[in-house]
């Protein structure tokens, strides 16, 4: 599954896994770099999904 196919909940769960691994110092420097890059992508994905949901809710409320 690509990141774009992830639901908000799936992206948040993966982000939590990454943060947990970082807090436990599970990775070497190269793996940490990859994990940080993935975390940044997931954060952006979550922001985009929240923005889209907010926009849809506002549109629905304005239609009433």
N, C-alpha and C positions, 0 to 999 in steps of 0.2 A: 504494500500500500504506500503510495506516495504521500508526502505531507499535505498536499492540496486535497487529498481524499479523506484526510483525518477529520473526525468530528472535533469540536471544541474539547469535549471531555477526554478524548483519546490524546489530543495534543497536550492537555494539562497533565494527564497521567504520565506521559513520557517526560515532560518537563520536570515533574516531581522526581522521577527516577534519576534523571541527570543531576538534579540538585542534590539529591541524597548521596549519589556516588561522589560528587565533589566534596560534600561535607565529610565523608568518610575517607577521603584521600585515596580512592580506589584506583586512580589512573596515573600513568606517567605523564610527562609533559606533552608528548605528542597526542596521546589520547585525550588529555585535558583540553588541548587546543581544538580537537574535533568536537568534543562534547560542548564546549562553549559556543562553537559555530552552530551546532545543531540547536542549542538552547536559544540562541538569538533568532534563528529561523522560526522556532516554535512560538516564541514570544510574539513575533510579527504576525504569524498566522492567527494566534489567539486575538490579538488586537484587531486584525482585519475582520474576523468573525464577529467580535463584539460590536465593532463599528457598523457592520452590515445589519446585525440584529437590531441595534439601536435605531438605525435609519428606517428599517421596516416597521418597527413599533411606532415610531413617530408618524410615519406615513399612515398607518392604520388608525391611529388616534385622530389624525387630522381629517380623515375621511368621514368620521362619525358626525 
